[in-house]
Structures are given as C-alpha cells and as structure tokens.
Amino acid sequence: MDPHHHIPLAEIDRHALLRDRSVIDEAALHQLQYSIALEGLRLPIEVWQLPTPHPDPETGPYRYGLISGLRRLTACAALGHTTIPAFLRTPPSTTSALAAMVTENQMREAVSPWEKASLILTAVEEGHFPTPDAAIATLFPALPGASRRRLRAHAAVVEALGHLLTEAHTLGTRQLDALATAITGGHEDL
C-alpha cells in the first residue's frame, strides 16, 4: 500500500484527470459533509504527484493530481479543511487506482462514452499509460475486443474534435461511432 499523507487542499488539482463522473449530486454531498463534520473522513482520497506542478493563479501551483475522492475533497473544502488525508500513489499503483476509480464509478451510474474516451486520452497525456490501447486494457479489462476497438475509435474522436465541441459529453455511442467512421474515412475537416 502506498503511504498515507495529509496534503494541503490547495495543492491538489481536481481536474488533473478528466473525471469519469463530472456531476456531483448536491443532496449526497450535503450528507457526506454532515458525516465528515460528525465523524471525520474515514477513507482517504487518492492522488499522485504531478511530474510538473500545474499553475493556479489563486492558490499557487498544484503539486498533486486527484485520482479518486472528488466528493470527499469537495466536502472537506466546503467544511473549511485546509488539508486532507490522502494516499500518495506511485507507479505502478497509480494505474491500479485509476482502474479502481473507473470500476467504482461505473457501478454507481453509467459513464458517457465521451467521458470514458476523454479519461483514456488524459491518462495517456499524463504519462500513466504509453498508449490509448494500454489505457483501455487496464481501465476497462472486462470489455470484449469489439467494445475495446469502439472505445479506441471514440478516443480518436475526442483527440480530433474535443477542442471544437462544447457539449461533447452529451454525444451518444451512435453519434461517436458516426464521427469515428468519418474521421477514419478522411473526412475530419468536415
């Protein structure tokens, strides 16, 4: 198990990885805040040390990226905590923690295809995996081959068009499949 630390909230970049769960239920958050206020935080969050600190003009540089525990981090911040218990994950446990986060969140509620594909690309960009295929194999190990190929095609759509779309997370599987077909057919400019 990686070491447990108390890390300043101001040094944790909650957006270092695109969350595969981007909406927090307010009622559940209030319940969590109440629980933490009464009993303390029972389960530490998980972070990894960023290879290069990310700038933040208000609080100074972020030194850690959040892997799991967005709700716990948000609740502690709302309660005025300045530090939070965290497991500092180091390779290879970082990839295991990412896979656990994906599995846990998928059990709670369906994650959009766009969010899955974005998470894959972000994990590769942050250096957790050498390729999107390696990320897919680790983060979604139970997927059959056809579903892995589909997810890889969706990642290509995110890579090519992510900067152009404002409501991309609302795209369904069929829409992403159509865009992937267009991109592989050489129609990316359209």
C-alpha positions, 0 to 999 in steps of 0.5 A: 500500500502506498503511504498515507499523507495529509496534503494541503487542499490547495495543492491538489488539482481536481481536474488533473484527470478528466473525471469519469463522473463530472456531476456531483449530486448536491443532496449526497454531498450535503450528507457526506459533509454532515458525516465528515463534520460528525465523524471525520473522513474515514477513507482517504482520497487518492492522488499522485504527484504531478511530474510538473506542478500545474499553475493556479493563479489563486492558490499557487501551483498544484503539486498533486493530481486527484485520482479518486475522492472528488466528493470527499475533497469537495466536502472537506473544502466546503467544511473549511479543511485546509488539508486532507488525508490522502494516499500518495500513489506511485507507479505502478499503483497509480494505474491500479487506482485509476482502474479502481476509480473507473470500476467504482464509478461505473457501478454507481451510474453509467459513464458517457462514452465521451467521458470514458474516451476523454479519461483514456486520452488524459491518462495517456497525456499524463504519462500513466499509460504509453498508449490509448490501447494500454489505457483501455486494457487496464481501465476497462479489462472486462470489455470484449475486443469489439467494445475495446476497438469502439472505445479506441475509435471514440478516443480518436474522436475526442483527440480530433474534435474535443477542442471544437465541441462544447457539449461533447459529453452529451454525444451518444455511442451512435453519434461517436461511432458516426464521427469515428467512421468519418474521421477514419474515412478522411473526412475530419475537416468536415 
